[in-house]
């Protein structure tokens, strides 16, 4: 009986991890789209982009392969954060 419960919990953890990865990807895509929109509005209003914004705008123009690498890096960073958070025990 205990074995089934463990298997159910492991399956649920895998489902939740997949959900987190999917949501992380969506968040990264939304941030990229938001930056693009902000840059477009700034251009229309004639604002001069800051140094960091210039780097961001060149990153958003990169190829789809580079975009996938960015998403992967963001997901890995999220995974690393989750792993370090799991070490914290709240009493």
Buried (B, 14 or more C-beta within 10 A) or exposed (E): EEEEEEEEEEEEEEEEEEEBBEEBBEBBBEBBEEBBEBBEEBEEEEEEBEEEBEEBBEEBEEEEEEBEEBBEEBBEEBBEEEEEEEEEEEE
